[in-house]
């Protein structure tokens, strides 16, 4: 499972509107960095961010740990709603 699939699996586990989740990987200006953009329904934003950003940080930590076991690259995850 690559990092985008892992991120999508985790986020879809948290939200109510699973069909509205979009996860894409983008080129990063920084070397050895992967940028992942997560788009969720605005109703699900609180479920993904969590109280004080704890859930979002947990998602970032899990994906970063997975990256270190494979590519050893830094992962940046941006979460936004539409």
C-alpha positions in Angstrom: 0.0 0.0 0.0 1.5 3.3 -1.0 1.2 6.5 1.0 -1.7 8.0 -0.9 -3.7 4.7 -0.5 -2.9 4.6 3.2 -3.9 8.2 3.7 -7.2 7.6 1.8 -8.0 4.5 3.9 -7.4 6.3 7.2 -9.4 9.4 6.2 -12.3 7.4 4.8 -12.4 5.5 8.1 -13.0 8.8 9.9 -15.7 10.5 7.7 -19.4 10.0 7.0 -19.3 11.0 3.3 -16.7 8.5 2.1 -17.5 9.1 -1.6 -16.5 12.8 -1.2 -12.9 12.0 -0.1 -10.2 12.9 -2.6 -6.5 12.2 -1.9 -3.8 13.2 -4.4 0.0 13.4 -4.4 1.7 16.5 -5.8 5.2 17.5 -6.6 7.0 19.3 -3.8 9.6 22.0 -4.2 11.5 20.5 -1.3 13.9 17.6 -2.0 12.9 14.2 -0.5 9.4 15.5 0.4 6.0 14.1 -0.6 3.0 16.5 -0.6 -0.4 14.8 -0.2 -3.6 16.9 -0.6 -6.7 15.6 1.2 -10.1 17.0 0.3 -13.2 16.1 2.3 -16.8 17.3 2.5 -17.1 20.4 4.7 -19.4 18.5 7.0 -16.6 16.0 7.8 -13.9 18.5 8.4 -14.2 18.3 12.2 -14.1 14.5 12.1 -10.8 14.6 10.2 -9.1 17.5 12.1 -10.3 16.4 15.6 -10.2 18.4 18.8 -7.2 20.6 18.7 -6.0 19.0 15.5 -5.2 15.7 17.3 -6.7 13.4 14.6 -5.0 15.3 11.8 -1.6 15.0 13.6 -2.3 11.3 14.2 -2.9 10.7 10.5 0.3 12.6 9.6 2.3 10.5 12.1 1.0 7.2 10.8 1.7 8.1 7.2 5.1 9.6 8.1 6.0 6.4 9.9 5.0 4.3 6.9 7.2 6.6 4.7 10.2 6.0 6.9 9.9 2.2 6.5 9.8 2.5 2.7 11.1 5.7 1.1 12.6 7.6 4.0 11.0 10.8 2.7 9.3 13.6 4.6 5.5 13.7 4.1 3.4 16.9 4.2 -0.4 16.4 4.4 -2.7 19.3 3.7 -6.4 18.8 4.7 -9.0 21.0 3.1 -12.8 20.9 2.5 -15.0 21.8 -0.4 
